[in-house]
């Protein structure tokens, strides 16, 4: 037997099945219809020339067990016990099991005899009666001979009735299978419609995603080109800046090298100048030490002269007191002279003459001491004045030499540090000179204020 099978194919992308355009036929026994898949159904027919038509949906009755299978919307089969179905007899089930459809013609006499033995216990339906009447009328009109005996007619009628029932059952099975096929086709159409809609949506989404991908690729290419352009510009700018920095560094290096060379030359010149200044400083220091030594000697001589002057002043005071005493004695003697003269040989007269002689001697000594004191003070003043003149009014004084050297060498000093050192040394030397000048001026002022008579030139008595 051949039965049409519609197979639902699974869409790998969506998981929805789509029905094929044409049903295909496979050989299967009509008594045991099998569902190999949730989307497959089969039906059997009596011959390849028979046509079948769907009269509605019904229950699929299992002929062996009496259990009906109901069709569900998911194209599956559900089994349930038959409560209101057509009741079958045992002989019908055994006859169906013993007579497969492919051996109908070979086992037809046996089925007829078996069915005839149990024909009295079966009730026919309306469809079966209609089929029986149709078959009997067609059998009578077929030109069959009327000479057949009664037993053969009886057997023929029973076999025809059994065939009609058998065909009726097969027709019901075909109706059920056609219903299954229609439901499966509808479900497959729905699934195909859904899959088609999903496929259209997915295609639209794929197209949209492809457009987005193209837009993204174009934007990425544009951004990549912009980034490459900016990177190139940045690299060029960095290269230019690097070149400029290298040029500036080379220029600075050359200027630094030239400055270093000039500084080296200047350092050598300044070193020579410093050595010269150090030698001159040593000479100046030696001169200052000599001057200090001479000044110390002058101070010592001044102290000696002061001490001698003090001693002379004391002697002068003693001589002055003695002169006063002698003057009083002379006055007394003069007063006595007004009196009558005494003989020259008197002791008083002799004493007076001795005193006059002693007074004259003392006067001479006083005059000599005053002259010696004046000479010593004049020598001291002359030594101080000469020393001051040598320090202040000399042609080769220290201040004049330093000023001349500063004036001559000021144009050659470029280094500020060396110039500052030289100026500091000059300032210190000028301070020392000012201190010496002020000290000498103080000595002269002290002599003028305290001993102005030393500056007077006195004539020596004849």
KOLSEKOL-300476 format. One line per field, with one value per residue (C-alpha): y, z, x; chain; residue number from 1. Coordinates in nm, 2 decimals. Layout:
REM KOLSEKOL-300476
py	Y  ...
pz	Z  ...
px	X  ...
ch	A  ...
i	NUM  ...
REM end
This chain:
REM KOLSEKOL-300476
py	0.00  0.36  0.64  1.02  1.15  1.52  1.59  1.91  2.02  2.21  2.55  2.55  2.92  2.96  2.61  2.63  2.37  2.44  2.20  2.07  2.17  1.81  1.50  1.19  0.82  0.53  0.17  0.09  -0.16  0.00  -0.19  -0.03  0.35  0.49  0.85  0.86  1.23  1.50  1.67  1.34  1.13  0.85  0.68  0.37  0.30  -0.01  0.06  0.32  0.41  0.50  0.85  0.97  1.26  1.42  1.41  1.56  1.48  1.17  0.95  0.72  0.38  0.12  -0.21  -0.43  -0.27  -0.07  0.26  0.57  0.83  1.20  1.46  1.75  2.09  2.02  1.74  1.47  1.17  1.12  0.78  0.75  0.46  0.44  0.53  0.61  0.45  0.17  -0.16  -0.44  -0.81  -1.04  -1.21  -0.87  -0.79  -1.14  -1.12  -0.78  -0.90  -1.21  -1.04  -0.77  -0.54  -0.66  -1.03  -0.94  -1.13  -1.44  -1.49  -1.37  -1.72  -1.79  -1.45  -1.50  -1.84  -1.70  -1.40  -1.60  -1.81  -1.50  -1.30  -1.35  -1.17  -0.84  -0.53  -0.32  0.06  0.29  0.32  -0.05  -0.11  0.14  -0.02  -0.36  -0.25  -0.08  -0.39  -0.63  -0.42  -0.40  -0.77  -0.85  -0.63  -0.76  -1.04  -1.31  -1.64  -1.71  -2.08  -2.04  -2.23  -2.08  -2.16  -1.99  -1.68  -1.68  -1.71  -1.44  -1.21  -1.27  -1.21  -0.90  -0.77  -0.84  -0.66  -0.37  -0.35  -0.39  -0.11  0.10  0.06  0.14  0.44  0.57  0.51  0.71  0.98  1.01  1.00  1.26  1.47  1.43  1.52  1.83  1.94  1.87  2.07  2.35  2.34  2.32  2.62  2.81  2.72  2.80  3.14  3.21  3.09  3.30  3.61  3.53  3.48  3.81  3.99  3.82  3.91  4.27  4.27  4.11  4.38  4.65  4.50  4.48  4.84  4.92  4.72  4.90  5.23  5.13  5.01  5.34  5.54  5.33  5.38  5.75  5.76  5.55  5.79  6.08  5.92  5.83  6.18  6.33  6.09  6.18  6.55  6.49  6.30  6.57  6.84  6.64  6.59  6.96  7.04  6.78  6.93  7.28  7.16  6.99  7.31  7.52  7.27  7.28  7.66  7.67  7.41  7.61  7.93  7.74  7.61  7.95  8.10  7.82  7.89  8.26  8.18  7.96  8.24  8.48  8.25  8.22  8.60  8.64  8.39  8.59  8.90  8.74  8.62  8.98  9.12  8.86  8.97  9.33  9.25  9.08  9.39  9.61  9.39  9.41  9.79  9.80  9.58  9.81  10.11  9.95  9.88  10.24  10.35  10.14  10.28  10.63  10.54  10.42  10.73  10.94  10.77  10.82  11.18  11.22  11.07  11.29  11.59  11.50  11.47  11.80  11.96  11.83  11.97  12.30  12.32  12.24  12.51  12.75  12.69  12.73  13.06  13.17  13.09  13.27  13.57  13.59  13.57  13.84  14.06  14.00  14.08  14.40  14.50  14.43  14.62  14.93  14.89  14.99  14.77  14.49  14.40  14.18  13.92  13.85  13.49  13.62  13.80  13.51  13.30  13.54  13.54  13.17  13.17  13.42  13.20  12.89  13.07  13.17  12.82  12.69  12.94  12.83  12.47  12.56  12.73  12.44  12.20  12.41  12.42  12.04  11.99  12.21  12.04  11.69  11.81  11.96  11.64  11.44  11.67  11.68  11.29  11.27  11.53  11.37  11.03  11.17  11.34  11.02  10.84  11.11  11.34  11.09  11.05  10.67  10.64  10.32  10.49  10.66  10.33  10.14  10.42  10.42  10.04  10.04  10.31  10.13  9.78  9.86  9.83  9.48  9.33  9.15  8.89  9.04  8.81  8.91  9.27  9.24  9.08  9.35  9.62  9.46  9.45  9.81  9.91  9.74  9.91  10.24  10.18  10.10  10.42  10.62  10.47  10.56  10.91  10.96  10.83  11.07  11.36  11.27  11.28  11.62  11.76  11.63  11.80  12.12  12.12  12.02  12.14  12.43  12.56  12.27  12.42  12.76  12.84  13.01  13.19  13.07  13.32  13.47
pz	0.00  -0.06  0.17  0.13  0.39  0.45  0.63  0.82  0.78  1.06  1.00  1.15  1.20  1.37  1.48  1.30  1.06  0.70  0.50  0.17  -0.15  -0.25  -0.03  -0.08  -0.06  0.13  0.16  0.50  0.61  0.66  0.98  1.18  1.09  1.25  1.32  1.28  1.37  1.53  1.19  0.99  0.92  0.69  0.55  0.35  0.06  -0.11  -0.44  -0.62  -0.83  -0.53  -0.44  -0.09  0.05  0.39  0.56  0.90  1.20  1.41  1.66  1.55  1.68  1.75  1.61  1.84  2.18  2.15  2.25  2.05  1.97  1.96  1.76  1.95  1.81  1.83  1.57  1.84  1.91  2.26  2.35  2.57  2.64  2.41  2.59  2.31  2.01  1.79  1.97  1.79  1.82  1.87  1.54  1.37  1.54  1.47  1.11  1.07  1.23  1.02  0.69  0.60  0.31  0.08  0.09  0.05  -0.27  -0.16  0.18  0.06  0.08  0.43  0.55  0.39  0.56  0.89  0.87  0.77  1.08  1.30  1.08  1.31  1.60  1.42  1.37  1.07  1.05  0.80  0.59  0.59  0.49  0.21  0.09  0.10  -0.10  -0.35  -0.38  -0.41  -0.68  -0.87  -0.82  -0.95  -1.25  -1.35  -1.57  -1.32  -1.39  -1.20  -1.20  -0.90  -0.61  -0.29  -0.08  -0.32  -0.31  0.07  0.08  -0.17  0.02  0.34  0.19  0.02  0.35  0.52  0.24  0.27  0.65  0.59  0.34  0.56  0.84  0.61  0.48  0.84  0.89  0.57  0.69  1.02  0.84  0.60  0.89  1.05  0.72  0.69  1.05  0.99  0.66  0.84  1.12  0.88  0.69  1.01  1.10  0.74  0.76  1.10  0.97  0.66  0.87  1.11  0.81  0.66  0.99  1.02  0.66  0.73  1.05  0.86  0.60  0.87  1.05  0.72  0.66  1.01  0.96  0.63  0.81  1.09  0.85  0.66  0.99  1.11  0.78  0.80  1.16  1.07  0.79  1.02  1.29  1.04  0.90  1.25  1.35  1.04  1.11  1.48  1.37  1.13  1.39  1.65  1.39  1.32  1.69  1.74  1.45  1.60  1.94  1.80  1.61  1.93  2.13  1.88  1.88  2.26  2.27  2.03  2.23  2.56  2.41  2.29  2.63  2.80  2.59  2.67  3.04  3.03  2.88  3.13  3.41  3.30  3.28  3.61  3.76  3.65  3.77  4.11  4.14  4.07  4.31  4.57  4.53  4.55  4.85  5.01  4.94  5.08  5.38  5.43  5.40  5.64  5.88  5.85  5.90  6.21  6.34  6.28  6.44  6.74  6.77  6.74  7.01  7.23  7.16  7.23  7.56  7.65  7.54  7.75  8.05  8.00  7.96  8.28  8.46  8.32  8.43  8.77  8.78  8.64  8.92  9.18  9.02  9.02  9.38  9.45  9.25  9.45  9.77  9.65  9.54  9.89  10.03  9.80  9.90  10.26  10.19  10.01  10.31  10.52  10.29  10.36  10.71  10.79  10.61  10.80  10.76  10.46  10.68  10.85  10.80  10.67  10.40  10.31  10.30  10.08  9.83  9.82  9.76  9.47  9.31  9.35  9.21  8.91  8.85  8.89  8.64  8.39  8.44  8.41  8.09  7.95  8.06  7.89  7.57  7.58  7.63  7.34  7.12  7.21  7.15  6.82  6.72  6.81  6.62  6.32  6.31  6.33  6.06  5.83  5.88  5.80  5.49  5.38  5.42  5.27  5.04  4.89  4.52  4.53  4.80  4.84  4.77  4.45  4.33  4.39  4.22  3.92  3.90  3.93  3.66  3.42  3.47  3.50  3.13  3.13  3.40  3.26  3.52  3.79  4.06  4.01  3.99  4.31  4.49  4.36  4.47  4.81  4.85  4.73  4.98  5.26  5.17  5.15  5.49  5.63  5.47  5.61  5.96  5.93  5.81  6.09  6.35  6.23  6.22  6.58  6.69  6.52  6.67  7.01  6.98  6.86  7.14  7.43  7.33  7.10  7.22  7.04  6.71  6.80  6.69  6.98  6.96  7.17  7.42  7.35
px	0.00  0.11  0.03  0.10  0.35  0.41  0.74  0.80  1.15  1.32  1.46  1.81  1.80  1.46  1.37  1.03  0.92  0.81  0.60  0.73  0.56  0.45  0.35  0.55  0.42  0.56  0.45  0.29  0.02  -0.32  -0.39  -0.11  -0.08  0.24  0.35  0.73  0.75  0.54  0.49  0.44  0.12  0.04  -0.27  -0.32  -0.56  -0.69  -0.53  -0.33  -0.64  -0.87  -0.94  -1.01  -1.20  -1.21  -1.55  -1.45  -1.24  -1.28  -1.10  -0.83  -0.92  -0.66  -0.80  -0.59  -0.63  -0.95  -0.77  -0.84  -0.57  -0.69  -0.51  -0.37  -0.29  0.08  0.05  0.10  -0.11  -0.27  -0.41  -0.72  -0.96  -1.26  -1.59  -1.83  -1.66  -1.78  -1.76  -1.58  -1.61  -1.32  -1.37  -1.33  -1.00  -0.86  -0.97  -0.81  -0.49  -0.48  -0.55  -0.31  -0.39  -0.12  -0.25  -0.62  -0.68  -0.49  -0.67  -1.01  -1.18  -1.06  -1.17  -1.51  -1.56  -1.44  -1.66  -1.96  -1.94  -1.97  -2.20  -2.50  -2.35  -2.27  -2.48  -2.43  -2.43  -2.59  -2.28  -2.23  -2.59  -2.56  -2.25  -2.41  -2.71  -2.48  -2.27  -2.57  -2.73  -2.41  -2.36  -2.71  -2.67  -2.33  -2.49  -2.41  -2.58  -2.90  -2.82  -2.58  -2.69  -2.81  -2.50  -2.27  -2.49  -2.50  -2.13  -2.08  -2.31  -2.14  -1.80  -1.93  -2.07  -1.73  -1.55  -1.79  -1.73  -1.36  -1.36  -1.57  -1.32  -1.04  -1.23  -1.27  -0.90  -0.83  -1.06  -0.88  -0.54  -0.66  -0.77  -0.43  -0.28  -0.50  -0.42  -0.05  -0.07  -0.25  0.00  0.29  0.13  0.11  0.47  0.58  0.40  0.56  0.89  0.85  0.76  1.05  1.27  1.15  1.21  1.55  1.63  1.53  1.73  2.02  1.99  1.97  2.27  2.46  2.38  2.49  2.80  2.87  2.81  3.03  3.30  3.27  3.29  3.57  3.76  3.69  3.80  4.10  4.19  4.15  4.36  4.62  4.62  4.63  4.91  5.11  5.06  5.15  5.46  5.56  5.50  5.70  5.98  5.99  5.99  6.26  6.47  6.42  6.52  6.82  6.92  6.86  7.06  7.35  7.34  7.34  7.61  7.83  7.77  7.84  8.16  8.26  8.17  8.36  8.67  8.64  8.59  8.90  9.10  8.95  9.03  9.39  9.41  9.23  9.47  9.77  9.60  9.52  9.88  9.99  9.74  9.85  10.21  10.12  9.90  10.20  10.41  10.14  10.11  10.49  10.47  10.18  10.38  10.67  10.45  10.30  10.64  10.75  10.43  10.49  10.84  10.70  10.45  10.73  10.94  10.64  10.59  10.95  10.93  10.62  10.79  11.09  10.86  10.68  11.01  11.13  10.80  10.85  11.20  11.08  10.82  11.09  11.31  11.01  10.95  11.31  11.31  11.01  11.19  11.50  11.28  11.14  11.49  11.60  11.31  11.40  11.76  11.66  11.46  11.75  11.98  11.79  11.91  12.28  12.52  12.67  13.03  13.10  13.25  12.93  12.80  12.46  12.64  12.84  12.52  12.35  12.62  12.62  12.25  12.29  12.55  12.34  12.03  12.23  12.34  11.99  11.86  12.11  12.01  11.64  11.71  11.91  11.63  11.37  11.57  11.62  11.25  11.16  11.41  11.27  10.91  11.02  11.19  10.88  10.65  10.89  10.90  10.52  10.47  10.73  10.57  10.22  10.36  10.51  10.18  9.95  10.15  10.40  10.42  10.39  10.13  9.92  9.59  9.73  9.87  9.55  9.34  9.58  9.57  9.19  9.16  9.39  9.25  8.88  8.84  8.99  8.78  8.49  8.43  8.20  8.33  8.70  8.60  8.40  8.70  8.94  8.70  8.66  9.04  9.07  8.80  8.97  9.30  9.13  8.98  9.32  9.47  9.18  9.24  9.61  9.54  9.28  9.53  9.81  9.56  9.46  9.82  9.88  9.56  9.66  10.00  9.84  9.58  9.80  10.15  10.12  10.45  10.62  10.52  10.67  11.02  11.21  11.53  11.81  11.94  12.27
ch	A  A  A  A  A  A  A  A  A  A  A  A  A  A  A  A  A  A  A  A  A  A  A  A  A  A  A  A  A  A  A  A  A  A  A  A  A  A  A  A  A  A  A  A  A  A  A  A  A  A  A  A  A  A  A  A  A  A  A  A  A  A  A  A  A  A  A  A  A  A  A  A  A  A  A  A  A  A  A  A  A  A  A  A  A  A  A  A  A  A  A  A  A  A  A  A  A  A  A  A  A  A  A  A  A  A  A  A  A  A  A  A  A  A  A  A  A  A  A  A  A  A  A  A  A  A  A  A  A  A  A  A  A  A  A  A  A  A  A  A  A  A  A  A  A  A  A  A  A  A  A  A  A  A  A  A  A  A  A  A  A  A  A  A  A  A  A  A  A  A  A  A  A  A  A  A  A  A  A  A  A  A  A  A  A  A  A  A  A  A  A  A  A  A  A  A  A  A  A  A  A  A  A  A  A  A  A  A  A  A  A  A  A  A  A  A  A  A  A  A  A  A  A  A  A  A  A  A  A  A  A  A  A  A  A  A  A  A  A  A  A  A  A  A  A  A  A  A  A  A  A  A  A  A  A  A  A  A  A  A  A  A  A  A  A  A  A  A  A  A  A  A  A  A  A  A  A  A  A  A  A  A  A  A  A  A  A  A  A  A  A  A  A  A  A  A  A  A  A  A  A  A  A  A  A  A  A  A  A  A  A  A  A  A  A  A  A  A  A  A  A  A  A  A  A  A  A  A  A  A  A  A  A  A  A  A  A  A  A  A  A  A  A  A  A  A  A  A  A  A  A  A  A  A  A  A  A  A  A  A  A  A  A  A  A  A  A  A  A  A  A  A  A  A  A  A  A  A  A  A  A  A  A  A  A  A  A  A  A  A  A  A  A  A  A  A  A  A  A  A  A  A  A  A  A  A  A  A  A  A  A  A  A  A  A  A  A  A  A  A  A  A  A  A  A  A  A  A  A  A  A  A  A  A  A  A  A  A  A  A  A  A  A  A  A  A  A  A  A  A  A  A  A  A  A  A  A  A  A  A  A  A
i	1  2  3  4  5  6  7  8  9  10  11  12  13  14  15  16  17  18  19  20  21  22  23  24  25  26  27  28  29  30  31  32  33  34  35  36  37  38  39  40  41  42  43  44  45  46  47  48  49  50  51  52  53  54  55  56  57  58  59  60  61  62  63  64  65  66  67  68  69  70  71  72  73  74  75  76  77  78  79  80  81  82  83  84  85  86  87  88  89  90  91  92  93  94  95  96  97  98  99  100  101  102  103  104  105  106  107  108  109  110  111  112  113  114  115  116  117  118  119  120  121  122  123  124  125  126  127  128  129  130  131  132  133  134  135  136  137  138  139  140  141  142  143  144  145  146  147  148  149  150  151  152  153  154  155  156  157  158  159  160  161  162  163  164  165  166  167  168  169  170  171  172  173  174  175  176  177  178  179  180  181  182  183  184  185  186  187  188  189  190  191  192  193  194  195  196  197  198  199  200  201  202  203  204  205  206  207  208  209  210  211  212  213  214  215  216  217  218  219  220  221  222  223  224  225  226  227  228  229  230  231  232  233  234  235  236  237  238  239  240  241  242  243  244  245  246  247  248  249  250  251  252  253  254  255  256  257  258  259  260  261  262  263  264  265  266  267  268  269  270  271  272  273  274  275  276  277  278  279  280  281  282  283  284  285  286  287  288  289  290  291  292  293  294  295  296  297  298  299  300  301  302  303  304  305  306  307  308  309  310  311  312  313  314  315  316  317  318  319  320  321  322  323  324  325  326  327  328  329  330  331  332  333  334  335  336  337  338  339  340  341  342  343  344  345  346  347  348  349  350  351  352  353  354  355  356  357  358  359  360  361  362  363  364  365  366  367  368  369  370  371  372  373  374  375  376  377  378  379  380  381  382  383  384  385  386  387  388  389  390  391  392  393  394  395  396  397  398  399  400  401  402  403  404  405  406  407  408  409  410  411  412  413  414  415  416  417  418  419  420  421  422  423  424  425  426  427  428  429  430  431  432  433  434  435  436  437  438  439  440  441  442  443  444  445  446  447  448  449  450  451  452  453  454  455  456  457  458  459  460  461  462
REM end
